[in-house]
């Protein structure tokens, strides 16, 4: 309180301010109630703010989240970042809020005639599930990699492609072939098939790509989507080479470098060199178990956008500073 503001005057200003700000009375009503003119009440409110009797703070949680988004884009050279508030429900992985903010970004960057390429996995499936419906009959959803198998249902590429097309009212091109083949010969034969080759080429030329970020390493096991192909030998190789993450069928070490493994040549997916040419590649992931993997994916340079939640964003930035 300023020295020249008397106690009596301060009490009067407080009364006027409470009527206006707390009881939501307009200035004319306050003037009538207290026996002053409306201009006098207006001057009192101005005086109350000048002397600190009333302080106005412009604030919203989105301001804090936007600041985090800016830190992520600056730290990792991203084009976009979307951070959702923490909506922890006791489960791991991204929640509905992350899926929604990711979906908003997806629609912002892909118009009615756009092509959206998708990987598989729970996070990508969640984004599609929460995506607002559109009437975009000329849009196309396309798979970036083969199928993990029928047991994954809504988390698998063909179902994600089809569900995305239903949300957008458009077309889809899926890859109903195995993600990893038992032999290099079979992998090459299927990759050369016209439908497979044209689908991967369409994915490479998409407007926006959406991929999950898988965590790999001691105590984390392997992604359920890759488990059937991760033999003890391949797991040992990944451990020896420091693999901590995978995106779109490719393994990465902690520095984001692509790690070549025994299943690389047998994996049917979009090549990393083509992924890098897509205008916007959004990685979506959240959770304490994904921090190291997300950092590796961001360091790889193959992602140009990230959708996550606030605790994960802060953990990734902290981990980046520590290393």
C-alpha positions in Angstrom: 0.0 0.0 0.0 1.4 3.4 -0.9 2.2 5.8 2.0 -0.2 8.6 1.0 -3.2 6.2 0.8 -5.1 6.6 4.1 -6.6 3.7 5.9 -10.1 5.2 5.4 -9.5 5.7 1.6 -8.1 2.2 1.3 -11.2 0.7 3.0 -13.4 2.6 0.6 -11.5 1.4 -2.5 -11.5 -2.1 -1.2 -15.3 -2.0 -0.8 -15.8 -0.7 -4.3 -13.3 -3.2 -5.7 -15.1 -6.1 -4.0 -18.4 -5.1 -5.3 -17.1 -4.8 -8.9 -14.7 -7.7 -9.1 -16.0 -10.3 -6.6 -19.8 -9.6 -6.7 -19.7 -8.7 -10.4 -21.8 -5.5 -10.1 -21.6 -3.0 -12.8 -20.3 0.6 -12.1 -23.8 2.1 -12.3 -25.2 -0.3 -9.7 -22.3 0.3 -7.4 -22.7 4.1 -7.8 -26.4 3.8 -6.9 -25.7 1.5 -3.9 -23.0 3.8 -2.5 -24.3 7.2 -3.4 -21.7 8.1 -5.9 -21.8 9.0 -9.6 -20.7 6.3 -12.1 -17.7 8.4 -13.2 -16.6 8.6 -9.6 -16.8 4.8 -9.2 -14.8 4.4 -12.4 -12.1 6.7 -11.0 -12.1 4.7 -7.7 -11.5 1.5 -9.6 -8.6 3.0 -11.5 -7.2 4.4 -8.2 -7.5 0.9 -6.6 -5.4 -0.6 -9.4 -2.9 2.2 -9.2 -2.3 1.7 -5.5 -2.2 -2.1 -5.7 -5.5 -2.6 -3.9 -6.5 -4.5 -7.1 -4.1 -6.5 -9.2 -5.1 -8.1 -12.4 -3.2 -11.2 -13.7 -3.7 -12.4 -17.2 -2.9 -16.1 -17.1 -4.0 -19.5 -18.4 -2.5 -23.0 -18.3 -2.0 -22.8 -22.1 0.6 -20.1 -21.6 2.8 -22.5 -19.5 2.3 -25.2 -22.1 3.2 -22.8 -25.0 6.4 -21.9 -23.2 7.3 -25.6 -23.0 6.5 -26.0 -26.7 8.8 -23.1 -27.5 11.6 -24.7 -25.5 11.2 -28.0 -27.3 11.2 -26.5 -30.7 14.3 -24.4 -29.9 16.2 -27.3 -28.2 15.6 -29.8 -31.0 15.1 -27.7 -34.1 11.5 -28.8 -34.4 8.9 -27.1 -36.7 6.1 -27.8 -34.2 5.5 -29.1 -30.7 2.2 -29.7 -28.8 2.2 -30.2 -25.1 -1.0 -31.3 -23.3 -1.7 -30.9 -19.6 -1.1 -33.9 -17.4 -4.2 -36.0 -17.4 -2.7 -39.0 -15.5 -5.2 -41.9 -15.1 -2.8 -44.4 -13.7 -1.9 -45.9 -17.1 1.3 -45.5 -19.0 1.5 -44.0 -22.4 -0.2 -40.9 -23.9 -3.7 -40.1 -22.7 -6.7 -38.6 -24.4 -5.4 -35.0 -24.1 -2.1 -35.8 -25.9 -4.1 -37.6 -28.6 -6.3 -34.6 -29.0 -3.6 -32.0 -29.3 -1.7 -34.2 -31.7 -4.9 -34.6 -33.8 -5.3 -30.8 -33.8 -1.8 -30.4 -35.2 -2.4 -33.1 -37.8 -5.5 -31.4 -39.1 -3.9 -28.0 -39.1 -1.1 -29.2 -41.3 -3.1 -31.4 -43.7 -5.9 -30.0 -45.8 -9.0 -31.7 -47.4 -6.8 -33.1 -50.2 -3.9 -34.1 -48.0 -2.1 -37.4 -47.7 -1.4 -38.6 -44.1 1.1 -41.4 -43.6 0.8 -43.4 -40.3 2.8 -46.1 -38.5 1.2 -48.5 -36.0 1.0 -48.6 -32.3 -1.2 -47.6 -29.4 -0.3 -43.9 -29.4 -1.1 -43.5 -33.2 -4.3 -45.5 -32.7 -5.3 -43.1 -29.9 -4.8 -40.1 -32.0 -7.0 -41.5 -34.8 -9.6 -42.5 -32.2 -9.8 -38.9 -30.8 -9.5 -37.2 -34.2 -12.4 -34.8 -35.0 -14.5 -36.0 -38.0 -14.1 -34.2 -41.3 -15.7 -34.5 -44.7 -12.6 -34.7 -46.8 -13.4 -37.2 -49.6 -10.2 -36.4 -51.4 -7.9 -37.1 -48.5 -5.8 -40.3 -48.2 -4.5 -42.3 -45.3 -1.5 -44.5 -46.1 0.6 -47.0 -44.1 4.3 -46.5 -43.7 5.1 -50.0 -42.6 3.7 -53.6 -42.7 1.4 -55.3 -40.3 2.3 -56.6 -36.8 -0.4 -59.2 -36.9 -4.1 -59.7 -36.3 -3.7 -59.8 -32.5 -3.1 -56.1 -32.3 -6.4 -55.0 -33.8 -6.8 -51.2 -33.5 -3.1 -50.7 -32.8 -2.0 -52.2 -36.2 -1.4 -50.3 -39.4 -4.2 -51.6 -41.6 -6.8 -50.8 -38.9 -5.3 -47.4 -38.2 -5.3 -46.5 -41.9 -8.9 -47.6 -42.3 -10.1 -45.8 -39.1 -8.3 -42.6 -40.1 -10.0 -42.7 -43.5 -13.4 -43.2 -41.8 -12.7 -40.1 -39.6 -11.8 -38.0 -42.5 -14.3 -39.4 -45.0 -11.5 -40.2 -47.5 -9.5 -43.1 -48.9 -6.8 -45.3 -47.5 -3.9 -47.5 -48.7 -2.8 -50.0 -46.2 0.0 -52.6 -46.2 -1.6 -55.9 -45.2 1.8 -57.7 -45.3 4.1 -58.7 -42.5 6.2 -56.0 -40.9 9.2 -58.3 -40.7 9.7 -61.3 -43.0 11.4 -64.6 -42.2 13.8 -64.3 -45.1 15.5 -61.6 -47.0 14.4 -63.2 -50.2 10.7 -62.9 -49.3 11.1 -59.4 -48.0 12.6 -58.3 -51.3 10.0 -60.1 -53.4 7.1 -58.5 -51.5 8.7 -55.0 -51.5 9.0 -55.2 -55.3 5.3 -56.0 -55.7 3.5 -53.1 -57.4 0.9 -52.4 -54.7 3.5 -52.5 -51.9 6.0 -50.3 -53.9 3.3 -47.7 -54.8 1.9 -47.6 -51.3 5.4 -46.9 -49.8 6.0 -44.3 -52.5 2.7 -42.6 -51.7 3.7 -42.6 -48.0 7.1 -41.0 -48.9 5.3 -38.2 -50.7 2.7 -37.5 -48.0 2.0 -34.1 -46.5 2.2 -35.2 -42.9 3.4 -38.4 -41.2 2.4 -39.7 -37.8 4.5 -42.2 -35.9 4.8 -43.6 -32.4 8.0 -43.8 -30.5 8.9 -47.1 -29.0 11.1 -47.6 -26.0 13.7 -50.4 -26.1 16.3 -51.3 -23.5 17.1 -53.0 -20.1 14.0 -53.3 -18.0 11.7 -52.2 -20.9 11.8 -55.3 -23.0 10.8 -54.8 -26.6 7.8 -53.2 -28.3 4.8 -55.6 -28.4 4.6 -54.7 -32.1 8.1 -56.2 -32.7 8.1 -58.9 -30.1 7.4 -61.8 -32.4 10.6 -61.0 -34.5 12.9 -60.1 -31.6 14.7 -63.4 -31.1 17.2 -63.6 -28.2 20.0 -63.0 -30.7 18.4 -59.8 -32.0 17.7 -58.6 -28.5 21.4 -59.3 -27.6 22.5 -57.4 -30.7 20.3 -54.4 -29.8 21.6 -54.4 -26.2 25.2 -54.6 -27.4 24.7 -51.7 -29.9 22.9 -49.5 -27.3 19.5 -49.4 -28.9 17.0 -47.4 -26.8 14.2 -46.5 -29.3 12.5 -47.4 -32.5 10.5 -45.3 -34.9 8.6 -46.5 -37.9 10.4 -49.9 -37.8 13.9 -48.5 -37.3 16.1 -48.8 -34.2 18.0 -45.8 -32.7 20.7 -45.5 -30.1 20.7 -42.8 -27.4 22.3 -40.2 -29.7 19.6 -40.8 -32.3 21.8 -42.7 -34.7 20.2 -45.5 -36.8 21.4 -48.9 -35.6 21.5 -51.6 -38.2 20.3 -54.9 -36.8 19.8 -58.4 -38.2 16.1 -57.7 -39.0 16.6 -54.4 -40.8 16.8 -55.8 -44.3 13.8 -58.0 -43.6 11.6 -55.2 -42.3 9.0 -53.7 -44.6 8.8 -50.0 -43.8 9.5 -46.6 -45.2 13.2 -45.9 -45.3 14.6 -43.2 -42.9 16.1 -41.3 -45.8 12.5 -40.9 -47.3 11.1 -40.1 -43.8 13.4 -37.2 -43.6 12.0 -35.7 -46.8 8.4 -35.5 -45.5 7.3 -31.9 -44.7 6.1 -32.7 -41.2 6.8 -35.9 -39.2 5.0 -35.9 -35.9 6.2 -38.2 -33.1 3.6 -38.9 -30.4 4.5 -40.5 -27.1 4.3 -39.8 -23.4 5.2 -41.5 -20.1 8.2 -41.8 -17.8 9.2 -45.0 -19.6 9.5 -43.1 -22.9 11.7 -40.3 -21.9 15.0 -41.8 -23.2 13.4 -43.0 -26.4 11.8 -39.6 -27.1 15.1 -37.9 -26.6 16.8 -40.3 -29.0 14.0 -39.8 -31.6 14.3 -36.0 -31.3 18.1 -36.2 -31.6 17.8 -38.3 -34.7 16.5 -35.4 -36.8 13.9 -37.6 -38.4 11.1 -36.0 -36.4 10.1 -32.4 -37.1 7.2 -32.3 -34.5 6.4 -33.8 -31.1 3.1 -34.3 -29.3 3.4 -35.3 -25.6 2.3 -34.2 -22.1 3.7 -31.7 -19.7 5.6 -34.1 -17.3 7.2 -35.9 -20.2 8.2 -32.7 -22.0 9.9 -31.4 -18.8 11.6 -34.8 -18.3 12.9 -34.9 -21.8 14.3 -31.4 -21.6 15.9 -32.2 -18.2 17.5 -35.3 -19.6 18.8 -33.4 -22.6 20.5 -30.9 -20.3 22.0 -33.7 -18.2 23.7 -35.3 -21.2 
